[in-house]
Amino acid sequence: MVCDSLTRPIGLEPSLEVLTAGSLMWARAEDTRQAARLLDLDDLENPASRIVVEVVLSLLDARRSHNGTAVGDELARRGLLSETVKRFLLDAITCGVDANTLAPQSYTAALVAQSYRARFETLGKALAEAAYSFPETDLLPLLRKGGTDAVKHAQRLAALRGEVAA
């Protein structure tokens, strides 16, 4: 059987959350820590990905092995290895992500950027709804909090990209 780079894998294309989790587990700890310190669990939408990535981050903080087997073992130890989490972990382990020094930074930056845009969509919808249903005294604090959170998010994204936030 001949397999070339144009052959697509069987199954669904992995999500950015799967690719990011995979890159965090496959790369060296030093490379993963740099990206992990700028990743917020709120950047992840899938509950299973939050559980898996939280365990990866805790293993990194404890200076323990953070590969797929170690993560699976820790998930089982904590009683968190549900079928959904197990499926996500398996997808992340087998997604074919590159295990190089740049992968965690690149995938994490892409994920944080996706989350950044989603933040503005959510904030816009919240402000539109609040404009007609919130007391006037609550409108400015809502806008201020949303803006402050967006600035912090932009700073994390800029740091991942090696830039200075505007």
Residue frames as qw, qx, qy, qz and C-alpha x, y, z in Angstrom:
[[0.000, 0.889, 0.459, 0.000, 0.00, 0.00, 0.00],
 [0.421, 0.259, 0.005, 0.869, 1.36, 3.38, -0.99],
 [0.224, -0.853, -0.423, 0.206, 0.64, 6.37, 1.23],
 [0.428, 0.331, 0.039, 0.840, 1.63, 9.85, 0.19],
 [0.108, -0.216, -0.381, 0.892, 1.14, 13.27, 1.73],
 [0.347, -0.048, -0.289, -0.891, -1.96, 13.88, -0.41],
 [0.480, -0.289, -0.815, -0.150, -3.82, 10.92, 1.07],
 [0.408, -0.519, 0.168, -0.732, -6.34, 12.03, 3.65],
 [0.043, -0.123, 0.919, -0.372, -6.65, 10.02, 6.84],
 [0.352, -0.421, -0.785, -0.288, -9.76, 7.97, 7.47],
 [0.312, -0.603, -0.609, 0.411, -12.30, 9.69, 9.68],
 [0.012, 0.966, 0.254, 0.047, -13.15, 13.26, 10.52],
 [0.435, 0.574, -0.233, 0.653, -10.61, 16.03, 10.23],
 [0.512, -0.394, -0.542, 0.537, -9.31, 16.76, 13.73],
 [0.104, -0.954, -0.242, -0.146, -10.50, 19.97, 15.36],
 [0.249, 0.723, -0.347, 0.542, -8.10, 22.67, 16.45],
 [0.604, -0.608, 0.343, -0.385, -8.72, 21.62, 20.06],
 [0.990, -0.039, 0.122, 0.063, -7.69, 18.03, 19.23],
 [0.693, 0.544, -0.161, 0.446, -4.59, 19.22, 17.37],
 [0.086, -0.775, 0.351, -0.519, -3.59, 21.55, 20.21],
 [0.794, -0.464, 0.316, -0.233, -4.01, 18.85, 22.85],
 [0.962, 0.188, 0.039, 0.195, -2.05, 16.43, 20.66],
 [0.474, 0.680, -0.257, 0.496, 0.78, 18.91, 20.18],
 [0.367, -0.730, 0.367, -0.444, 0.96, 19.55, 23.93],
 [0.904, -0.290, 0.296, -0.109, 1.28, 15.82, 24.62],
 [0.912, 0.317, 0.059, 0.255, 3.75, 14.97, 21.85],
 [0.353, 0.788, -0.251, 0.439, 6.24, 17.83, 22.23],
 [0.545, 0.050, -0.562, 0.620, 9.04, 18.15, 24.76],
 [0.355, -0.710, -0.526, 0.305, 8.09, 19.58, 28.13],
 [0.298, -0.388, 0.013, 0.872, 10.21, 22.74, 27.64],
 [0.022, -0.122, -0.522, -0.844, 8.44, 23.55, 24.37],
 [0.304, -0.561, -0.732, -0.240, 5.02, 22.72, 25.76],
 [0.356, -0.570, -0.465, 0.576, 5.41, 24.83, 28.92],
 [0.131, -0.160, 0.147, 0.967, 5.98, 28.01, 26.92],
 [0.281, -0.267, -0.567, -0.727, 2.67, 27.62, 25.09],
 [0.443, -0.473, -0.761, 0.044, 0.77, 26.15, 28.05],
 [0.259, -0.366, -0.418, 0.790, 1.37, 29.18, 30.28],
 [0.164, 0.176, -0.144, -0.960, -0.60, 31.30, 27.78],
 [0.363, -0.247, -0.779, -0.447, -3.45, 28.84, 27.28],
 [0.393, -0.101, 0.458, -0.791, -6.62, 29.44, 29.27],
 [0.209, 0.193, 0.958, -0.033, -9.07, 26.57, 29.70],
 [0.377, 0.645, 0.386, -0.542, -11.79, 29.02, 28.63],
 [0.202, 0.514, -0.548, -0.628, -10.18, 28.95, 25.17],
 [0.058, 0.011, -0.977, -0.204, -11.57, 25.42, 24.83],
 [0.584, -0.090, -0.106, -0.800, -15.24, 24.84, 24.01],
 [0.776, -0.046, -0.599, -0.189, -15.38, 21.04, 24.21],
 [0.652, -0.649, 0.237, -0.312, -15.79, 19.88, 27.84],
 [0.977, -0.067, 0.062, 0.193, -13.71, 16.76, 27.15],
 [0.601, 0.543, -0.152, 0.567, -10.86, 18.87, 25.78],
 [0.240, -0.791, 0.240, -0.509, -10.93, 21.04, 28.90],
 [0.870, -0.444, 0.189, -0.102, -10.55, 17.96, 31.08],
 [0.911, 0.176, 0.032, 0.371, -7.70, 16.49, 29.02],
 [0.388, 0.674, -0.149, 0.611, -5.81, 19.77, 28.65],
 [0.461, -0.774, 0.203, -0.384, -6.23, 20.58, 32.36],
 [0.930, -0.304, 0.173, 0.110, -4.56, 17.25, 33.18],
 [0.742, 0.428, -0.018, 0.516, -1.76, 17.91, 30.67],
 [0.053, 0.797, -0.170, 0.577, -1.16, 21.33, 32.26],
 [0.678, -0.662, 0.215, -0.237, -1.19, 19.91, 35.80],
 [0.952, -0.044, 0.097, 0.286, 1.31, 17.20, 34.81],
 [0.523, 0.606, -0.079, 0.595, 3.55, 19.86, 33.27],
 [0.269, -0.814, 0.184, -0.481, 3.32, 21.99, 36.42],
 [0.834, -0.483, 0.253, -0.083, 4.28, 18.95, 38.50],
 [0.112, 0.688, -0.690, -0.193, 7.22, 18.29, 36.13],
 [0.664, -0.020, 0.742, -0.089, 5.81, 14.83, 35.38],
 [0.200, 0.031, 0.797, 0.568, 5.56, 13.03, 32.06],
 [0.410, 0.445, 0.240, -0.759, 2.76, 14.51, 29.94],
 [0.158, 0.145, -0.801, -0.559, 2.51, 12.04, 27.05],
 [0.627, -0.152, -0.385, -0.660, -0.75, 10.34, 26.07],
 [0.672, -0.167, -0.714, 0.104, -0.20, 7.32, 28.29],
 [0.265, -0.080, -0.546, 0.791, 0.63, 9.46, 31.32],
 [0.335, -0.079, -0.004, -0.939, -2.40, 11.67, 30.67],
 [0.692, -0.177, -0.555, -0.427, -4.69, 8.64, 30.32],
 [0.565, -0.145, -0.712, 0.390, -3.32, 7.18, 33.55],
 [0.063, -0.045, -0.391, 0.917, -3.84, 10.46, 35.42],
 [0.498, -0.137, -0.247, -0.820, -7.38, 10.82, 34.04],
 [0.713, -0.210, -0.654, -0.139, -8.19, 7.29, 35.24],
 [0.418, -0.082, -0.630, 0.650, -6.59, 7.98, 38.64],
 [0.129, 0.041, 0.236, -0.962, -8.80, 11.06, 39.06],
 [0.318, 0.434, 0.810, -0.233, -11.93, 9.23, 37.90],
 [0.276, 0.644, -0.022, -0.713, -12.27, 11.47, 34.84],
 [0.041, -0.242, 0.817, 0.522, -11.86, 8.90, 32.06],
 [0.630, 0.409, 0.444, -0.488, -15.44, 8.90, 30.76],
 [0.692, 0.353, 0.562, 0.284, -16.17, 7.60, 27.26],
 [0.325, 0.931, 0.132, 0.101, -16.21, 11.14, 25.85],
 [0.252, -0.869, 0.409, 0.119, -12.92, 12.04, 27.49],
 [0.701, -0.188, 0.639, 0.254, -11.39, 8.73, 26.39],
 [0.632, 0.611, 0.420, 0.225, -12.48, 9.40, 22.78],
 [0.135, 0.985, -0.097, 0.043, -11.03, 12.91, 22.85],
 [0.476, -0.678, 0.533, 0.173, -7.76, 11.65, 24.34],
 [0.736, 0.097, 0.609, 0.279, -7.47, 8.94, 21.69],
 [0.488, 0.817, 0.251, 0.179, -8.18, 11.47, 18.93],
 [0.088, -0.961, 0.261, 0.027, -5.52, 13.82, 20.33],
 [0.619, -0.459, 0.597, 0.222, -2.94, 11.06, 20.65],
 [0.621, 0.159, 0.687, 0.343, -3.53, 9.77, 17.11],
 [0.356, 0.857, 0.227, -0.294, -4.28, 13.02, 15.23],
 [0.769, 0.358, 0.199, 0.491, -0.90, 13.00, 13.51],
 [0.049, -0.997, 0.045, -0.030, 0.21, 16.36, 14.85],
 [0.600, 0.549, -0.400, 0.424, 3.89, 17.21, 14.50],
 [0.733, -0.626, -0.132, 0.232, 6.04, 16.62, 17.57],
 [0.582, 0.369, -0.074, 0.721, 8.43, 19.50, 17.08],
 [0.322, -0.251, -0.377, 0.831, 9.49, 22.56, 19.02],
 [0.132, -0.011, -0.144, -0.981, 7.09, 24.89, 17.19],
 [0.310, -0.353, -0.802, -0.370, 3.93, 22.77, 17.20],
 [0.273, -0.577, -0.670, 0.380, 2.62, 23.64, 20.70],
 [0.091, -0.427, -0.064, 0.897, 3.18, 27.36, 20.15],
 [0.143, 0.019, -0.571, -0.808, 1.62, 27.31, 16.66],
 [0.322, -0.415, -0.813, -0.251, -1.45, 25.27, 17.55],
 [0.266, -0.563, -0.566, 0.541, -2.00, 27.12, 20.82],
 [0.020, -0.301, 0.099, 0.948, -1.77, 30.48, 19.03],
 [0.248, -0.156, -0.675, -0.677, -4.32, 29.32, 16.45],
 [0.354, -0.499, -0.789, 0.058, -6.64, 28.09, 19.20],
 [0.213, -0.517, -0.365, 0.744, -6.31, 31.29, 21.23],
 [0.068, 0.131, -0.337, -0.930, -6.97, 33.33, 18.06],
 [0.311, -0.338, -0.777, -0.430, -10.11, 31.31, 17.36],
 [0.358, -0.562, -0.660, 0.347, -11.23, 31.84, 20.95],
 [0.158, -0.317, -0.074, 0.932, -10.43, 35.57, 20.69],
 [0.214, -0.092, -0.499, -0.835, -12.77, 35.97, 17.72],
 [0.410, -0.449, -0.781, -0.141, -15.45, 33.91, 19.45],
 [0.285, -0.423, -0.491, 0.707, -15.12, 36.20, 22.48],
 [0.076, 0.176, -0.119, -0.974, -16.06, 39.21, 20.34],
 [0.365, -0.246, -0.702, -0.560, -19.01, 37.39, 18.82],
 [0.435, -0.478, -0.736, 0.203, -20.30, 36.45, 22.27],
 [0.203, -0.366, -0.290, 0.860, -19.66, 39.93, 23.66],
 [0.157, -0.021, -0.373, -0.914, -21.48, 41.51, 20.73],
 [0.442, -0.385, -0.732, -0.347, -24.52, 39.29, 21.27],
 [0.414, -0.465, -0.621, 0.476, -24.47, 39.94, 25.02],
 [0.097, -0.251, -0.086, 0.959, -24.28, 43.70, 24.52],
 [0.277, -0.167, -0.529, -0.784, -27.09, 43.66, 21.96],
 [0.490, -0.466, -0.733, -0.079, -29.30, 41.68, 24.34],
 [0.388, -0.413, -0.471, 0.676, -28.32, 43.81, 27.34],
 [0.048, 0.082, 0.161, 0.982, -29.08, 47.04, 25.48],
 [0.463, -0.327, -0.395, -0.723, -32.79, 46.25, 25.72],
 [0.748, -0.411, -0.500, -0.146, -33.06, 44.20, 28.89],
 [0.598, -0.168, -0.453, 0.639, -30.45, 45.37, 31.42],
 [0.203, -0.917, -0.237, 0.248, -30.80, 48.36, 33.73],
 [0.407, 0.865, -0.129, 0.264, -28.79, 51.31, 32.39],
 [0.367, -0.811, 0.439, -0.127, -26.53, 51.21, 35.44],
 [0.820, -0.208, 0.521, 0.109, -25.37, 47.69, 34.43],
 [0.749, 0.653, 0.091, 0.059, -24.55, 48.48, 30.80],
 [0.223, 0.866, -0.420, 0.156, -21.23, 50.27, 31.19],
 [0.512, -0.527, 0.669, -0.111, -19.81, 47.74, 33.70],
 [0.879, 0.215, 0.426, -0.006, -20.71, 44.95, 31.24],
 [0.608, 0.776, -0.077, 0.146, -18.92, 46.74, 28.41],
 [0.093, -0.836, 0.514, -0.170, -15.94, 47.59, 30.61],
 [0.708, -0.317, 0.628, -0.066, -15.54, 43.97, 31.81],
 [0.852, 0.428, 0.294, 0.060, -15.88, 42.65, 28.27],
 [0.418, 0.864, -0.222, 0.171, -13.26, 45.10, 27.04],
 [0.329, -0.723, 0.589, -0.145, -10.85, 44.37, 29.88],
 [0.824, -0.077, 0.562, -0.014, -11.15, 40.62, 29.27],
 [0.757, 0.632, 0.129, 0.105, -10.61, 41.15, 25.54],
 [0.136, 0.889, -0.415, 0.138, -7.43, 43.17, 26.21],
 [0.555, -0.495, 0.664, -0.083, -6.04, 40.37, 28.41],
 [0.860, 0.260, 0.439, 0.021, -6.92, 37.86, 25.71],
 [0.552, 0.822, -0.092, 0.108, -5.19, 40.00, 23.06],
 [0.157, -0.806, 0.561, -0.103, -2.08, 40.16, 25.24],
 [0.743, -0.199, 0.639, -0.012, -1.95, 36.36, 25.55],
 [0.791, 0.537, 0.284, 0.068, -2.39, 35.99, 21.80],
 [0.298, 0.907, -0.281, 0.099, 0.32, 38.56, 21.06],
 [0.412, -0.643, 0.643, -0.055, 2.72, 36.79, 23.43],
 [0.830, 0.082, 0.551, 0.033, 2.07, 33.46, 21.68],
 [0.676, 0.694, 0.173, 0.176, 2.81, 35.12, 18.34],
 [0.656, -0.153, 0.018, 0.739, 5.91, 36.88, 19.64],
 [0.132, 0.624, 0.266, 0.723, 4.30, 40.29, 19.14],
 [0.063, -0.126, -0.467, 0.873, 3.42, 43.24, 21.33],
 [0.074, 0.655, 0.752, -0.031, -0.30, 43.72, 21.96],
 [0.127, 0.506, 0.246, 0.817, -1.77, 46.93, 20.57]]
